[in-house]
Amino acid sequence: MAKPNPLLLVFVLPAIGVTFLISTFIYNANRGDANPFDLSAYRRNWNTLGGNEYTLRGQIDQQLAHREKKGRVISIKLLDGSGRVPVFFPPSINQNFEVNQRYKIRVRVLSDTLYAVSLEKF
């Protein structure tokens, strides 16, 4: 049985690691910010926005509903002053929210619901 060449391991394993890191970086860089959320378009006809992702900037107003292991619905006051929207946060977004905290939230429009995909505090 042949022994593996140690030089092969020294060069191949790091090359695989570097390739993985570069591909992960490129994938995340291409995601970027989604288009800004347009509340007036959502109110006119949310169905036309269905399945798309948008970025909204807002602050926590109040928690509207909470179901253990199901998620919660939180009222978000949009920072552009156009109003408030309810956003569903699944349990996978494990965040302690406090009133008036500000977030950039990536949402997906599913049916008539804004579903939080990710968020970033600012």
Short mmCIF file of the C-alpha atoms (twelve columns), coordinates in Angstrom:
data_MODEL
# 
_entry.id   MODEL 
# 
loop_
_atom_site.group_PDB 
_atom_site.id 
_atom_site.type_symbol 
_atom_site.label_atom_id 
_atom_site.label_alt_id 
_atom_site.label_comp_id 
_atom_site.label_asym_id 
_atom_site.label_seq_id 
_atom_site.Cartn_x 
_atom_site.Cartn_y 
_atom_site.Cartn_z 
_atom_site.pdbx_PDB_model_num 
ATOM 1   C CA . MET A 1   0.000   0.000  0.000  1 
ATOM 2   C CA . ALA A 2   1.417   3.376  -1.028 1 
ATOM 3   C CA . LYS A 3   1.904   6.138  1.511  1 
ATOM 4   C CA . PRO A 4   0.416   9.556  0.735  1 
ATOM 5   C CA . ASN A 5   2.992   12.097 -0.306 1 
ATOM 6   C CA . PRO A 6   3.381   14.616 2.589  1 
ATOM 7   C CA . LEU A 7   4.070   17.449 0.140  1 
ATOM 8   C CA . LEU A 8   0.755   16.716 -1.498 1 
ATOM 9   C CA . LEU A 9   -1.013  17.152 1.842  1 
ATOM 10  C CA . VAL A 10  0.914   20.351 2.597  1 
ATOM 11  C CA . PHE A 11  -0.202  21.996 -0.651 1 
ATOM 12  C CA . VAL A 12  -3.569  20.422 -1.462 1 
ATOM 13  C CA . LEU A 13  -5.323  20.827 1.903  1 
ATOM 14  C CA . PRO A 14  -4.546  24.565 2.225  1 
ATOM 15  C CA . ALA A 15  -5.536  25.080 -1.428 1 
ATOM 16  C CA . ILE A 16  -8.915  23.456 -0.738 1 
ATOM 17  C CA . GLY A 17  -9.354  25.653 2.339  1 
ATOM 18  C CA . VAL A 18  -8.480  28.840 0.464  1 
ATOM 19  C CA . THR A 19  -10.839 27.905 -2.377 1 
ATOM 20  C CA . PHE A 20  -13.658 27.368 0.115  1 
ATOM 21  C CA . LEU A 21  -13.041 30.724 1.821  1 
ATOM 22  C CA . ILE A 22  -12.915 32.603 -1.479 1 
ATOM 23  C CA . SER A 23  -16.128 30.994 -2.744 1 
ATOM 24  C CA . THR A 24  -17.889 31.807 0.548  1 
ATOM 25  C CA . PHE A 25  -16.715 35.415 0.333  1 
ATOM 26  C CA . ILE A 26  -17.886 35.764 -3.269 1 
ATOM 27  C CA . TYR A 27  -21.281 34.222 -2.470 1 
ATOM 28  C CA . ASN A 28  -21.858 36.600 0.473  1 
ATOM 29  C CA . ALA A 29  -20.586 39.627 -1.460 1 
ATOM 30  C CA . ASN A 30  -23.016 38.937 -4.296 1 
ATOM 31  C CA . ARG A 31  -25.993 38.855 -1.947 1 
ATOM 32  C CA . GLY A 32  -25.506 42.494 -0.980 1 
ATOM 33  C CA . ASP A 33  -28.396 44.649 0.094  1 
ATOM 34  C CA . ALA A 34  -31.782 43.984 -1.363 1 
ATOM 35  C CA . ASN A 35  -33.807 46.829 -2.841 1 
ATOM 36  C CA . PRO A 36  -35.259 49.240 -0.275 1 
ATOM 37  C CA . PHE A 37  -38.708 48.322 1.017  1 
ATOM 38  C CA . ASP A 38  -41.461 50.532 -0.444 1 
ATOM 39  C CA . LEU A 39  -44.362 50.738 2.000  1 
ATOM 40  C CA . SER A 40  -46.686 52.491 -0.445 1 
ATOM 41  C CA . ALA A 41  -46.200 49.725 -3.054 1 
ATOM 42  C CA . TYR A 42  -46.768 47.104 -0.356 1 
ATOM 43  C CA . ARG A 43  -50.005 48.776 0.745  1 
ATOM 44  C CA . ARG A 44  -51.233 49.206 -2.835 1 
ATOM 45  C CA . ASN A 45  -50.742 45.565 -3.793 1 
ATOM 46  C CA . TRP A 46  -48.502 43.343 -1.669 1 
ATOM 47  C CA . ASN A 47  -49.077 40.488 -4.105 1 
ATOM 48  C CA . THR A 48  -46.845 42.139 -6.731 1 
ATOM 49  C CA . LEU A 49  -43.947 42.035 -4.241 1 
ATOM 50  C CA . GLY A 50  -44.496 38.377 -3.338 1 
ATOM 51  C CA . GLY A 51  -41.392 36.194 -3.095 1 
ATOM 52  C CA . ASN A 52  -39.009 39.141 -3.335 1 
ATOM 53  C CA . GLU A 53  -36.558 40.341 -0.704 1 
ATOM 54  C CA . TYR A 54  -36.196 43.935 0.446  1 
ATOM 55  C CA . THR A 55  -34.217 45.869 3.025  1 
ATOM 56  C CA . LEU A 56  -36.020 48.053 5.512  1 
ATOM 57  C CA . ARG A 57  -34.522 50.328 8.107  1 
ATOM 58  C CA . GLY A 58  -36.566 50.825 11.221 1 
ATOM 59  C CA . GLN A 59  -36.843 50.825 14.947 1 
ATOM 60  C CA . ILE A 60  -38.644 48.446 17.254 1 
ATOM 61  C CA . ASP A 61  -42.063 49.816 18.172 1 
ATOM 62  C CA . GLN A 62  -43.742 46.960 20.069 1 
ATOM 63  C CA . GLN A 63  -44.162 43.213 20.125 1 
ATOM 64  C CA . LEU A 64  -47.558 42.272 18.711 1 
ATOM 65  C CA . ALA A 65  -47.495 38.490 19.190 1 
ATOM 66  C CA . HIS A 66  -45.218 35.729 20.454 1 
ATOM 67  C CA . ARG A 67  -45.554 31.953 20.208 1 
ATOM 68  C CA . GLU A 68  -42.867 29.783 21.763 1 
ATOM 69  C CA . LYS A 69  -40.965 27.847 19.069 1 
ATOM 70  C CA . LYS A 70  -43.063 29.505 16.334 1 
ATOM 71  C CA . GLY A 71  -41.749 33.063 16.308 1 
ATOM 72  C CA . ARG A 72  -43.002 36.544 16.981 1 
ATOM 73  C CA . VAL A 73  -44.519 39.503 15.226 1 
ATOM 74  C CA . ILE A 74  -43.022 42.896 15.967 1 
ATOM 75  C CA . SER A 75  -44.209 46.319 14.860 1 
ATOM 76  C CA . ILE A 76  -41.374 48.183 13.123 1 
ATOM 77  C CA . LYS A 77  -41.492 51.968 12.751 1 
ATOM 78  C CA . LEU A 78  -39.841 52.783 9.417  1 
ATOM 79  C CA . LEU A 79  -37.082 55.367 9.703  1 
ATOM 80  C CA . ASP A 80  -38.124 57.145 6.514  1 
ATOM 81  C CA . GLY A 81  -41.295 58.209 8.362  1 
ATOM 82  C CA . SER A 82  -43.713 56.389 6.065  1 
ATOM 83  C CA . GLY A 83  -45.358 54.380 8.855  1 
ATOM 84  C CA . ARG A 84  -45.229 51.093 10.740 1 
ATOM 85  C CA . VAL A 85  -45.238 47.502 9.502  1 
ATOM 86  C CA . PRO A 86  -45.574 44.154 11.268 1 
ATOM 87  C CA . VAL A 87  -42.623 41.829 10.654 1 
ATOM 88  C CA . PHE A 88  -42.581 38.127 11.500 1 
ATOM 89  C CA . PHE A 89  -39.337 36.939 13.133 1 
ATOM 90  C CA . PRO A 90  -38.855 33.147 13.080 1 
ATOM 91  C CA . PRO A 91  -37.256 31.472 16.104 1 
ATOM 92  C CA . SER A 92  -34.026 31.082 14.099 1 
ATOM 93  C CA . ILE A 93  -33.505 34.838 14.566 1 
ATOM 94  C CA . ASN A 94  -32.608 34.661 18.222 1 
ATOM 95  C CA . GLN A 95  -32.460 38.326 19.195 1 
ATOM 96  C CA . ASN A 96  -33.450 40.279 22.298 1 
ATOM 97  C CA . PHE A 97  -35.442 43.225 20.985 1 
ATOM 98  C CA . GLU A 98  -35.970 46.411 22.954 1 
ATOM 99  C CA . VAL A 99  -38.205 49.351 22.096 1 
ATOM 100 C CA . ASN A 100 -36.445 52.029 19.995 1 
ATOM 101 C CA . GLN A 101 -33.546 49.794 18.936 1 
ATOM 102 C CA . ARG A 102 -32.688 50.399 15.271 1 
ATOM 103 C CA . TYR A 103 -32.138 47.650 12.729 1 
ATOM 104 C CA . LYS A 104 -31.544 47.111 9.060  1 
ATOM 105 C CA . ILE A 105 -33.813 44.138 8.350  1 
ATOM 106 C CA . ARG A 106 -33.790 41.997 5.230  1 
ATOM 107 C CA . VAL A 107 -37.387 40.834 4.681  1 
ATOM 108 C CA . ARG A 108 -39.019 38.461 2.234  1 
ATOM 109 C CA . VAL A 109 -42.610 39.086 1.199  1 
ATOM 110 C CA . LEU A 110 -44.512 35.824 1.626  1 
ATOM 111 C CA . SER A 111 -48.220 36.106 0.968  1 
ATOM 112 C CA . ASP A 112 -49.235 39.229 2.927  1 
ATOM 113 C CA . THR A 113 -46.481 38.795 5.534  1 
ATOM 114 C CA . LEU A 114 -43.069 40.410 5.863  1 
ATOM 115 C CA . TYR A 115 -40.803 37.554 6.950  1 
ATOM 116 C CA . ALA A 116 -37.441 38.546 8.494  1 
ATOM 117 C CA . VAL A 117 -34.518 36.799 6.809  1 
ATOM 118 C CA . SER A 118 -31.677 38.599 8.601  1 
ATOM 119 C CA . LEU A 119 -31.023 41.745 10.560 1 
ATOM 120 C CA . GLU A 120 -28.211 44.055 11.552 1 
ATOM 121 C CA . LYS A 121 -28.315 46.444 14.484 1 
ATOM 122 C CA . PHE A 122 -27.077 49.984 13.929 1 
# 
